[in-house]
């Protein structure tokens, strides 16, 4: 019944075509032509977002850098409806409108047309450290849908366009270098060239800091490794440093194109894999490389793109998993208690290889624009390694890759998907949009995700958007295939999360660079995946079962002058779980904003801020709700026109507020720490 209803919704805009009325009004005809032209330009150039059938925000990288953002993570923290969550390993996760903060794959990140969510976590922590000086434009889509062909966001999508991806005529390049406290250092640049139908572009950056954060009593104090080890619980500073490097290149000649990206991200283990505080030198890596090639072609009246790609994702961890004096039963026999005099050390490595084919056709059909796409991926574990302190003697390393692997070495996932989108003017002031996505993964039921949207123009200064959509999120590899880990144990029997989303947005344009929008939304989430503590097994396990109803509104105001830029946003949500209880870990109110001011030909300055209300705890957590918090940043810059460069000083969290991320109940006594006041000096230029 649900499938029939969804298909009926999909066909609704097509039935409306027969009801299109003729008009004799030259004024309305001219208005229609103007709206259609703007809408087509918006799709082609990612400009004039008001006429696109999505609730979205677009920011220039230069605007965000002037507002004090130095990385993608800091930029997203200024966007309406987006909060940043974290965990015991300091893996960061942008959360859209409070939707399941513990699941990394709630949103998709697309960089220069390539989805970069890693397979292991289905997140993109490594890319959140990308310096803002690499980014030309950020497009944030709130709500489900395929804004970028073939990339399906569950709660939202983030589309990044780097400087190397959009070049001007001729050769051009950019460079930057930054330094700050915690021994922070950043350096990078991009270069692009064009010669007739040949293009080449490349960029590179590296980021480093020596950050250490102070944690409260770790999970051992709550008997996560047994009551006999509770006295070994520790608190204090833990390694949280970052070392990240990324390099990419692209080339095209006529219809042919090829590109590749290599990313390595190393981070201190912070709160530890098993909620046992890490030691100096403990770290993990989330690395990825991706290569792709393809060609554009014509098939009659349609334009097509065929591409093939290969990706490798990896997670490696080198960490003292438990402190000196740990006592656990041996493997043979389990009645013997082993004391680990030097602690329990572990080396864990997993490499996942993916092959992908994609074909897309776009053309005009019955007066509208249609896109049809087919996509297939084949992913499997390329290698897995589990080395730990010997479980029988308590000393030396033994290989448990076969007997006690931390990750299923036989894990594999195959996906086939097809999608179709259709967009057409339905009347003089109404544009309709419909899409249908079919997604099949081995071992799971085929998911059918329809989406309907419309943009109705009241007059040139006022318009309304409507949308209804269904979306799903497949379980990540971590959620399905993690083994022998008390902090997170996977299940291959998980099924997808689903959401039904209803949205409407009103936009008023005071003038070209001055808009005010108001958005209402309702999100019905089911079968959400989360960790639940299994008392008999003494471990946390991933299960389906959580559901939530999230209703709310957002408002955004933006105004740009020649010398001044304003942005302000406010989001309120009413969120509850399936039992009518307030949804945990999701603040009900958030506010964002910034102002940038050009003082004269050489000086500019900015002030930005973000605020969120108190964050409620989950049921059974006796700790008080997390307090409301506001963070204020400021920056000042000086241009050096003679050298085609500028210098900028940024002060983050200028009042040194204590920012925290919620920890699950029964783990750390306190919440996870974040950085306090920091400063950064950046020098950037062009050539």
C-alpha positions as CSV (number, residue, x, y, z in Angstrom):
1,X,0.0,0.0,0.0
2,X,2.8,2.4,0.9
3,X,4.6,1.6,-2.4
4,X,1.4,2.3,-4.4
5,X,0.9,5.6,-2.6
6,X,4.5,6.6,-3.2
7,X,4.2,5.8,-6.9
8,X,0.9,7.8,-7.1
9,X,2.7,10.7,-5.6
10,X,5.5,10.4,-8.1
11,X,3.0,10.5,-11.0
12,X,1.1,13.4,-9.7
13,X,3.1,16.2,-11.5
14,X,2.7,14.3,-14.8
15,X,-1.1,14.2,-14.5
16,X,-1.0,17.9,-13.7
17,X,0.5,18.6,-17.1
18,X,-2.8,17.9,-18.8
19,X,-4.4,20.7,-16.7
20,X,-1.9,23.4,-17.7
21,X,-3.9,26.5,-18.6
22,X,-3.2,28.9,-21.4
23,X,-2.7,32.6,-20.6
24,X,-3.2,35.6,-22.7
25,X,-1.3,37.9,-20.3
26,X,2.0,39.1,-21.8
27,X,3.1,40.1,-18.3
28,X,2.6,36.7,-17.0
29,X,4.3,35.1,-20.0
30,X,7.3,37.3,-19.6
31,X,7.4,36.5,-15.9
32,X,7.3,32.8,-16.8
33,X,10.1,33.1,-19.2
34,X,12.2,35.0,-16.7
35,X,11.5,32.5,-13.9
36,X,12.4,29.5,-16.2
37,X,15.6,31.2,-17.3
38,X,16.6,31.9,-13.7
39,X,15.8,28.4,-12.7
40,X,17.8,26.9,-15.5
41,X,20.7,29.2,-14.7
42,X,20.4,28.1,-11.1
43,X,20.7,24.5,-12.0
44,X,23.6,25.0,-14.4
45,X,25.7,27.4,-12.3
46,X,24.5,26.5,-8.7
47,X,23.4,30.1,-8.5
48,X,20.2,31.9,-7.4
49,X,19.3,29.1,-5.0
50,X,15.8,30.6,-4.4
51,X,14.5,28.9,-7.6
52,X,15.9,25.4,-6.9
53,X,13.4,22.9,-5.3
54,X,15.4,22.4,-2.1
55,X,15.8,24.1,1.2
56,X,19.4,25.2,1.1
57,X,22.1,27.7,1.9
58,X,25.0,28.7,-0.2
59,X,28.2,30.4,1.0
60,X,31.3,31.7,-0.8
61,X,34.5,30.4,0.7
62,X,36.0,33.9,0.8
63,X,32.9,35.2,2.7
64,X,33.3,32.4,5.3
65,X,37.0,32.9,5.7
66,X,36.4,36.6,6.4
67,X,33.8,35.6,9.0
68,X,36.5,33.7,10.8
69,X,36.0,30.1,9.6
70,X,39.3,28.4,9.0
71,X,38.0,24.9,8.1
72,X,35.0,23.1,6.7
73,X,33.9,22.1,10.2
74,X,34.0,25.7,11.4
75,X,32.1,26.8,8.3
76,X,29.3,24.3,8.8
77,X,28.9,25.4,12.5
78,X,27.6,28.7,11.1
79,X,24.9,27.2,9.0
80,X,21.2,27.1,10.0
81,X,20.1,23.7,11.4
82,X,23.6,22.1,11.5
83,X,25.2,21.1,14.8
84,X,28.5,19.3,15.2
85,X,28.5,16.1,17.3
86,X,31.5,14.0,18.4
87,X,32.4,10.7,20.1
88,X,35.0,9.1,22.3
89,X,37.5,9.1,19.4
90,X,36.8,12.8,18.4
91,X,35.2,11.6,15.1
92,X,33.1,14.6,14.2
93,X,29.6,14.4,12.7
94,X,27.5,17.2,11.3
95,X,23.9,16.7,12.6
96,X,21.0,18.2,10.6
97,X,18.0,19.2,12.7
98,X,18.8,16.8,15.5
99,X,18.5,13.7,13.3
100,X,20.3,10.7,15.0
101,X,23.5,12.3,16.2
102,X,25.2,8.9,16.7
103,X,24.9,7.9,13.0
104,X,27.7,9.3,10.7
105,X,26.0,8.7,7.4
106,X,23.0,10.9,8.0
107,X,24.4,13.4,5.5
108,X,26.5,13.1,2.4
109,X,29.6,15.2,1.5
110,X,30.3,15.7,-2.2
111,X,33.6,17.3,-3.2
112,X,33.9,18.4,-6.8
113,X,31.3,15.9,-7.9
114,X,32.6,12.9,-5.9
115,X,30.9,11.5,-2.8
116,X,33.7,11.2,-0.1
117,X,31.9,9.6,2.8
118,X,34.2,6.8,4.0
119,X,32.8,3.3,3.9
120,X,34.0,2.3,7.4
121,X,32.0,4.9,9.4
122,X,30.0,6.4,6.5
123,X,31.2,9.7,7.8
124,X,33.7,12.4,6.6
125,X,35.6,13.5,9.6
126,X,38.9,13.7,7.6
127,X,37.3,16.3,5.2
128,X,36.0,18.5,8.0
129,X,39.6,19.6,8.6
130,X,39.8,20.9,5.0
131,X,41.1,24.5,5.2
132,X,38.5,27.0,4.1
133,X,41.2,28.5,1.7
134,X,40.7,25.4,-0.5
135,X,37.0,26.0,-0.9
136,X,35.3,28.3,-3.4
137,X,31.7,27.5,-2.5
138,X,29.7,25.5,0.0
139,X,26.1,24.4,-0.7
140,X,24.2,23.0,2.2
141,X,20.9,21.2,1.5
142,X,18.7,20.5,4.5
143,X,16.4,17.6,4.2
144,X,16.5,14.4,2.0
145,X,16.9,14.3,-1.7
146,X,19.4,13.9,-4.5
147,X,20.6,17.5,-5.1
148,X,23.8,16.2,-6.9
149,X,22.9,13.5,-9.3
150,X,23.2,10.0,-7.7
151,X,24.1,11.2,-4.2
152,X,21.3,10.6,-1.8
153,X,21.3,12.6,1.5
154,X,19.2,11.2,4.3
155,X,19.1,14.3,6.5
156,X,21.0,16.6,4.3
157,X,23.8,17.1,1.7
158,X,26.9,19.2,1.6
159,X,28.3,20.1,-1.8
160,X,31.8,21.5,-1.9
161,X,33.3,23.2,-5.0
162,X,37.1,23.7,-4.6
163,X,39.0,26.5,-6.3
164,X,40.7,24.1,-8.6
165,X,37.3,22.8,-9.9
166,X,36.2,26.3,-11.2
167,X,38.9,28.2,-12.9
168,X,39.0,31.4,-14.9
169,X,40.5,31.6,-18.4
170,X,44.2,31.0,-18.5
171,X,46.5,29.9,-15.7
172,X,45.7,30.7,-12.1
173,X,46.7,29.6,-8.6
174,X,46.2,30.2,-4.9
175,X,48.3,29.6,-1.8
176,X,48.0,30.0,1.9
177,X,49.8,29.2,5.2
178,X,48.5,29.4,8.7
179,X,49.9,29.2,12.3
180,X,48.3,29.3,15.7
181,X,48.4,28.0,19.2
182,X,48.6,24.3,20.0
183,X,51.4,24.3,17.4
184,X,48.8,24.5,14.7
185,X,50.1,24.7,11.2
186,X,48.4,24.7,7.8
187,X,49.8,25.1,4.3
188,X,48.3,24.5,0.9
189,X,47.4,25.7,-2.5
190,X,45.7,25.1,-5.8
191,X,46.6,25.5,-9.5
192,X,44.5,25.3,-12.6
193,X,45.3,25.9,-16.3
194,X,43.2,25.8,-19.5
195,X,44.3,25.5,-23.1
196,X,41.4,25.3,-25.6
197,X,39.7,22.0,-24.7
198,X,42.5,20.8,-22.4
199,X,42.4,21.5,-18.6
200,X,44.6,20.5,-15.7
201,X,44.0,21.3,-12.1
202,X,45.6,20.2,-8.8
203,X,45.5,21.1,-5.1
204,X,47.2,20.0,-1.9
205,X,47.1,20.9,1.7
206,X,48.5,19.6,5.0
207,X,47.2,20.4,8.6
208,X,48.9,19.7,11.9
209,X,48.4,20.5,15.5
210,X,49.6,19.1,18.9
211,X,46.2,19.4,20.7
212,X,45.7,17.5,24.0
213,X,42.3,17.6,25.7
214,X,41.3,17.0,29.3
215,X,38.9,14.2,30.0
216,X,37.0,13.2,33.2
217,X,36.9,9.6,34.6
218,X,36.8,7.1,31.7
219,X,34.5,4.2,31.2
220,X,36.4,1.8,33.4
221,X,34.9,3.7,36.4
222,X,31.5,2.4,35.2
223,X,32.6,-1.2,35.0
224,X,32.8,-1.4,31.2
225,X,35.8,-3.8,31.6
226,X,34.4,-5.4,34.7
227,X,34.2,-4.4,38.3
228,X,37.7,-5.8,39.0
229,X,39.2,-3.1,36.7
230,X,37.1,-0.1,37.9
231,X,40.0,1.1,40.1
232,X,42.2,1.5,36.9
233,X,39.9,4.3,35.6
234,X,41.9,7.4,34.6
235,X,41.3,11.0,33.9
236,X,43.4,13.9,32.5
237,X,44.9,14.9,29.2
238,X,44.7,12.6,26.3
239,X,46.2,12.9,22.8
240,X,43.9,14.7,20.4
241,X,46.4,15.9,17.8
242,X,45.6,16.0,14.1
243,X,47.8,15.3,11.1
244,X,46.0,15.5,7.8
245,X,47.2,15.7,4.2
246,X,45.2,15.7,1.0
247,X,46.2,16.0,-2.6
248,X,44.0,15.8,-5.7
249,X,44.4,16.3,-9.5
250,X,42.1,16.4,-12.5
251,X,42.6,16.4,-16.2
252,X,40.2,16.7,-19.2
253,X,40.6,16.7,-22.9
254,X,37.5,17.2,-25.0
255,X,34.9,14.7,-23.8
256,X,37.3,12.7,-21.7
257,X,38.0,13.4,-18.0
258,X,39.9,11.8,-15.2
259,X,40.6,12.8,-11.6
260,X,41.9,11.4,-8.3
261,X,42.2,12.3,-4.7
262,X,44.3,10.9,-1.8
263,X,43.6,11.7,1.8
264,X,45.3,10.7,5.0
265,X,44.0,11.7,8.4
266,X,45.7,10.7,11.6
267,X,44.2,11.7,15.0
268,X,45.0,11.1,18.6
269,X,42.8,8.4,20.2
270,X,41.3,10.8,22.8
271,X,38.8,8.9,24.9
272,X,39.9,5.6,23.5
273,X,38.3,2.9,21.4
274,X,36.9,1.0,24.4
275,X,36.1,4.2,26.5
276,X,39.5,3.7,28.2
277,X,41.5,7.0,28.1
278,X,44.3,6.8,25.6
279,X,48.0,7.4,26.2
280,X,50.6,9.5,24.4
281,X,51.2,8.1,21.0
282,X,47.9,6.3,20.7
283,X,46.3,7.2,17.4
284,X,44.0,6.1,14.6
285,X,44.0,6.8,10.8
286,X,41.0,7.2,8.5
287,X,42.6,7.2,5.0
288,X,41.0,7.2,1.5
289,X,42.1,7.3,-2.1
290,X,39.9,7.6,-5.1
291,X,40.4,7.5,-8.9
292,X,37.9,8.1,-11.6
293,X,37.7,8.4,-15.3
294,X,34.9,8.9,-17.8
295,X,33.6,10.5,-20.9
296,X,30.7,12.8,-22.0
297,X,28.7,11.7,-25.0
298,X,25.5,12.3,-26.9
299,X,22.7,9.8,-27.5
300,X,20.3,11.5,-29.8
301,X,18.8,14.4,-28.0
302,X,20.3,13.3,-24.7
303,X,23.7,14.2,-23.2
304,X,25.3,11.4,-21.3
305,X,28.2,10.8,-18.9
306,X,29.8,7.4,-18.3
307,X,32.3,6.9,-15.5
308,X,34.2,4.2,-13.7
309,X,35.9,4.6,-10.4
310,X,37.9,2.8,-7.7
311,X,38.1,3.7,-4.1
312,X,39.9,2.4,-1.1
313,X,38.9,3.3,2.5
314,X,40.9,2.2,5.5
315,X,40.7,2.4,9.3
316,X,43.8,1.7,11.4
317,X,44.4,2.0,15.1
318,X,47.5,1.7,17.2
319,X,46.5,2.1,20.9
320,X,47.0,0.9,24.4
321,X,43.4,-0.3,24.8
322,X,43.5,-0.7,28.6
323,X,46.0,0.5,31.3
324,X,48.6,-1.5,33.3
325,X,47.2,-3.9,35.8
326,X,44.2,-4.9,33.7
327,X,42.8,-8.3,34.7
328,X,40.7,-10.4,32.3
329,X,40.0,-14.1,31.9
330,X,42.4,-15.9,29.5
331,X,41.2,-17.6,26.3
332,X,42.5,-21.0,27.2
333,X,41.2,-21.8,29.8
334,X,38.7,-19.0,30.5
335,X,38.8,-19.8,34.2
336,X,42.4,-18.4,34.5
337,X,42.7,-14.7,35.2
338,X,45.5,-12.9,33.3
339,X,47.1,-9.7,34.6
340,X,48.4,-7.4,31.9
341,X,51.4,-5.8,33.6
342,X,52.1,-3.5,30.7
343,X,48.5,-2.9,29.7
344,X,46.5,-4.3,26.8
345,X,47.8,-3.1,23.4
346,X,46.1,-3.4,20.1
347,X,46.8,-2.9,16.4
348,X,43.7,-3.0,14.2
349,X,43.6,-2.4,10.5
350,X,40.9,-2.8,7.9
351,X,41.0,-1.9,4.2
352,X,37.9,-1.8,2.0
353,X,38.0,-1.7,-1.8
354,X,35.2,-0.4,-3.9
355,X,34.6,-0.6,-7.7
356,X,31.9,1.6,-9.2
357,X,30.2,2.2,-12.6
358,X,27.8,5.0,-13.3
359,X,25.9,6.2,-16.3
360,X,23.7,9.3,-16.6
361,X,21.5,10.7,-19.3
362,X,20.0,14.2,-19.4
363,X,17.7,15.8,-21.9
364,X,14.4,17.5,-22.6
365,X,11.3,15.5,-22.6
366,X,7.7,16.9,-23.1
367,X,8.9,20.4,-22.3
368,X,10.7,19.5,-19.2
369,X,14.2,18.4,-18.1
370,X,14.8,14.7,-17.3
371,X,17.8,12.9,-15.9
372,X,18.1,9.1,-15.7
373,X,21.0,7.4,-13.9
374,X,22.2,3.9,-13.2
375,X,24.9,3.1,-10.6
376,X,26.5,-0.1,-9.4
377,X,29.2,-0.6,-6.7
378,X,31.0,-3.7,-5.5
379,X,32.8,-3.4,-2.1
380,X,34.7,-6.0,-0.1
381,X,37.3,-6.2,2.7
382,X,40.7,-6.2,1.0
383,X,42.6,-7.0,4.2
384,X,42.0,-7.1,8.0
385,X,44.5,-7.3,10.8
386,X,44.0,-7.8,14.5
387,X,47.1,-7.9,16.7
388,X,46.8,-7.6,20.5
389,X,48.6,-8.4,23.6
390,X,48.6,-12.2,24.0
391,X,45.3,-13.2,25.8
392,X,46.8,-16.1,27.6
393,X,50.2,-14.9,28.8
394,X,49.4,-11.1,29.2
395,X,52.6,-10.1,27.3
396,X,53.9,-9.9,23.8
397,X,51.7,-9.5,20.7
398,X,49.7,-12.3,19.1
399,X,47.8,-12.4,15.8
400,X,44.0,-12.8,16.3
401,X,43.0,-11.8,12.7
402,X,41.4,-15.2,12.2
403,X,40.2,-16.2,15.6
404,X,39.1,-12.8,17.1
405,X,39.0,-10.3,14.3
406,X,37.9,-6.8,15.2
407,X,36.2,-6.5,11.8
408,X,34.5,-9.3,9.7
409,X,37.2,-10.2,7.1
410,X,34.5,-11.6,4.8
411,X,32.4,-8.5,4.8
412,X,31.1,-7.5,1.4
413,X,28.4,-5.1,0.0
414,X,27.0,-4.8,-3.5
415,X,24.7,-2.0,-4.4
416,X,22.7,-1.3,-7.5
417,X,20.6,1.9,-7.9
418,X,18.6,3.7,-10.5
419,X,17.1,7.2,-10.4
420,X,15.0,9.4,-12.5
421,X,14.3,13.1,-12.0
422,X,11.9,15.3,-14.0
423,X,11.4,19.1,-13.8
424,X,8.9,21.1,-15.8
425,X,7.0,24.4,-15.7
426,X,3.4,23.5,-15.0
427,X,1.9,27.0,-15.4
428,X,3.0,30.6,-15.6
429,X,4.2,30.6,-12.0
430,X,4.6,27.0,-11.0
431,X,7.5,24.7,-11.5
432,X,7.1,21.0,-10.6
433,X,9.8,18.5,-9.7
434,X,9.6,14.7,-9.3
435,X,12.2,12.1,-8.7
436,X,12.3,8.4,-7.9
437,X,15.2,6.4,-6.6
438,X,15.5,2.6,-6.5
439,X,18.3,1.2,-4.3
440,X,19.1,-2.5,-3.8
441,X,21.8,-3.8,-1.5
442,X,22.6,-7.5,-1.2
443,X,20.7,-8.9,1.8
444,X,18.4,-6.0,2.1
445,X,14.9,-5.2,0.7
446,X,14.9,-2.8,-2.3
447,X,14.3,0.7,-1.1
448,X,11.9,3.0,-3.1
449,X,12.4,6.7,-2.4
450,X,10.1,9.1,-4.2
451,X,10.3,12.9,-4.0
452,X,7.9,15.6,-5.1
453,X,8.6,19.3,-5.0
454,X,7.3,22.5,-6.4
455,X,8.3,26.2,-6.6
456,X,5.4,28.6,-6.8
457,X,6.2,32.2,-7.6
458,X,3.7,34.7,-6.2
459,X,5.5,37.6,-7.8
460,X,9.1,38.5,-8.6
461,X,9.8,39.1,-4.9
462,X,7.9,36.3,-3.2
463,X,7.9,32.6,-3.7
464,X,7.0,29.4,-1.9
465,X,8.5,25.9,-2.1
466,X,6.8,22.6,-1.2
467,X,8.3,19.1,-1.0
468,X,7.4,15.6,0.3
469,X,10.0,12.9,0.1
470,X,11.0,9.5,1.5
471,X,14.7,8.6,2.0
472,X,16.7,5.8,3.6
473,X,20.2,5.3,5.0
474,X,21.8,1.9,4.6
475,X,23.8,0.6,7.6
476,X,27.4,1.5,7.6
477,X,30.2,-1.1,7.6
478,X,31.1,-0.3,11.2
479,X,27.5,-0.9,12.2
480,X,27.3,-4.2,10.4
481,X,30.8,-5.8,10.6
482,X,32.5,-4.7,13.8
483,X,33.4,-7.6,16.0
484,X,35.0,-8.3,19.4
485,X,34.7,-4.7,20.6
486,X,32.7,-4.0,23.8
487,X,32.2,-0.4,22.9
488,X,30.6,-1.1,19.6
489,X,29.5,-4.5,18.2
490,X,28.0,-4.8,14.7
491,X,25.1,-6.8,13.3
492,X,24.8,-7.9,9.7
493,X,21.0,-8.2,10.2
494,X,20.5,-4.4,10.4
495,X,18.1,-2.9,7.9
496,X,18.0,0.7,6.6
497,X,16.8,3.7,8.5
498,X,13.9,5.6,6.8
499,X,12.4,9.0,6.9
500,X,9.3,10.7,5.5
501,X,10.0,14.4,5.2
502,X,7.5,17.3,4.6
503,X,8.8,20.8,4.0
504,X,7.6,24.2,2.9
505,X,9.6,27.4,2.6
506,X,8.6,31.0,2.0
507,X,11.2,33.4,0.6
508,X,10.9,37.1,0.3
509,X,13.4,39.0,-1.8
510,X,13.8,42.6,-0.7
511,X,16.4,43.1,-3.4
512,X,19.0,41.0,-5.3
513,X,21.3,40.6,-2.3
514,X,18.7,40.9,0.5
515,X,16.5,37.9,1.3
516,X,14.5,36.5,4.2
517,X,13.2,32.9,4.3
518,X,11.0,30.9,6.7
519,X,10.9,27.1,6.5
520,X,8.6,24.6,8.2
521,X,9.5,20.9,8.3
522,X,8.3,17.6,9.7
523,X,10.6,14.5,9.8
524,X,9.2,11.0,10.6
525,X,12.2,8.7,11.3
526,X,11.9,5.0,11.7
527,X,14.3,2.1,12.4
528,X,17.1,4.4,13.4
529,X,20.3,2.6,14.3
530,X,21.9,3.2,17.7
531,X,24.0,1.5,20.3
532,X,22.3,-0.4,23.1
533,X,24.0,-1.9,26.1
534,X,23.6,-5.7,26.3
535,X,23.9,-6.5,30.0
536,X,24.5,-10.3,29.7
537,X,27.1,-9.9,27.0
538,X,28.6,-6.8,28.7
539,X,28.9,-4.8,25.5
540,X,27.3,-2.1,23.4
541,X,25.6,-3.5,20.2
542,X,24.1,-1.8,17.2
543,X,20.4,-2.4,16.8
544,X,17.4,-1.0,14.8
545,X,14.5,0.2,16.8
546,X,14.8,3.9,17.6
547,X,12.4,6.2,16.0
548,X,11.8,9.9,16.2
549,X,9.4,12.7,15.2
550,X,11.1,16.0,14.6
551,X,9.0,19.1,13.8
552,X,10.3,22.6,13.6
553,X,11.0,25.8,11.7
554,X,14.0,27.7,10.5
555,X,14.5,31.3,9.4
556,X,17.4,32.8,7.5
557,X,18.2,36.4,6.8
558,X,21.0,37.6,4.5
559,X,21.9,41.0,3.2
560,X,25.0,42.1,1.3
561,X,26.2,45.6,0.7
562,X,29.3,46.6,-1.2
563,X,31.3,46.7,2.0
564,X,29.1,44.7,4.5
565,X,27.7,41.2,4.6
566,X,25.1,40.0,7.2
567,X,23.9,36.5,7.8
568,X,21.6,35.3,10.6
569,X,19.7,32.1,11.2
570,X,17.5,30.5,13.9
571,X,16.2,27.0,14.2
572,X,13.7,25.5,16.6
573,X,12.7,21.9,16.8
574,X,10.2,19.8,18.7
575,X,11.7,16.4,18.9
576,X,10.5,13.2,20.6
577,X,11.2,9.5,20.4
578,X,8.6,6.9,19.7
579,X,7.3,7.0,23.3
580,X,6.7,10.8,23.4
581,X,9.9,11.5,25.3
582,X,12.0,14.4,24.3
583,X,14.7,13.3,21.9
584,X,18.1,13.3,23.7
585,X,21.3,15.0,22.5
586,X,19.5,17.5,20.3
587,X,19.2,21.1,21.5
588,X,15.7,22.6,20.7
589,X,17.0,26.0,19.8
590,X,20.1,27.1,17.8
591,X,21.1,30.5,16.4
592,X,23.9,31.4,14.0
593,X,25.2,34.5,12.4
594,X,28.0,36.7,11.3
595,X,28.8,40.2,10.0
596,X,31.8,41.1,7.8
597,X,32.8,44.7,7.2
598,X,35.3,46.1,4.7
599,X,36.7,49.2,6.5
600,X,38.7,50.6,3.6
601,X,40.8,49.5,0.6
602,X,43.1,47.4,2.9
603,X,41.4,46.6,6.2
604,X,38.4,44.3,6.9
605,X,37.0,42.8,10.1
606,X,34.2,40.4,11.2
607,X,32.3,39.1,14.1
608,X,30.5,35.8,14.2
609,X,28.6,33.8,16.8
610,X,26.7,30.6,17.4
611,X,24.4,29.7,20.3
612,X,22.4,26.6,21.3
613,X,20.0,25.9,24.1
614,X,20.4,23.2,26.8
615,X,20.8,19.7,25.4
616,X,18.6,17.0,27.0
617,X,20.0,13.6,28.2
618,X,18.8,10.2,27.3
619,X,16.5,8.2,29.5
620,X,18.3,6.8,32.5
621,X,21.1,9.3,32.5
622,X,21.1,10.9,35.9
623,X,23.4,13.8,34.8
624,X,21.8,17.2,34.4
625,X,21.1,18.5,30.9
626,X,24.0,20.1,29.1
627,X,24.0,23.8,29.6
628,X,23.2,26.3,26.9
629,X,26.3,27.8,25.4
630,X,27.3,30.7,23.1
631,X,30.5,31.0,21.2
632,X,31.8,34.3,19.7
633,X,34.6,34.6,17.2
634,X,36.3,37.7,15.6
635,X,38.9,38.4,12.9
636,X,40.7,41.2,11.3
637,X,42.5,41.3,8.0
638,X,44.9,43.5,6.0
639,X,45.3,43.3,2.2
640,X,48.6,43.6,0.4
641,X,47.6,44.5,-3.1
642,X,51.2,44.9,-4.3
643,X,51.9,41.3,-3.4
644,X,48.4,39.9,-4.4
645,X,48.0,38.7,-0.8
646,X,46.6,39.4,2.6
647,X,47.1,38.7,6.3
648,X,44.3,37.7,8.6
649,X,44.2,37.2,12.4
650,X,41.3,35.1,13.8
651,X,40.4,34.7,17.4
652,X,38.1,31.7,18.0
653,X,35.9,31.3,21.2
654,X,37.1,34.7,22.3
655,X,35.5,34.4,25.8
656,X,36.9,30.9,26.3
657,X,33.6,29.2,26.9
658,X,33.6,25.5,27.9
659,X,32.2,23.7,24.9
660,X,31.4,20.0,25.4
661,X,30.0,17.1,23.3
662,X,27.5,14.7,25.0
663,X,28.9,11.3,26.1
664,X,26.7,8.3,26.3
665,X,25.4,7.3,29.7
666,X,27.5,4.6,31.5
667,X,30.7,5.6,29.7
668,X,32.7,8.7,30.7
669,X,31.4,10.5,33.8
670,X,31.9,13.8,32.1
671,X,31.1,14.9,28.6
672,X,33.7,15.0,25.8
673,X,35.8,18.1,25.7
674,X,36.4,20.5,22.9
675,X,39.0,23.2,22.3
676,X,38.8,26.5,24.2
677,X,40.1,29.9,23.0
678,X,42.4,29.6,20.0
679,X,44.0,32.1,17.5
680,X,45.2,31.6,14.0
681,X,47.3,33.8,11.7
682,X,46.8,33.2,8.0
683,X,48.6,34.6,5.0
684,X,47.0,33.9,1.6
685,X,47.6,35.0,-1.9
686,X,47.1,34.4,-5.6
687,X,49.4,33.9,-8.6
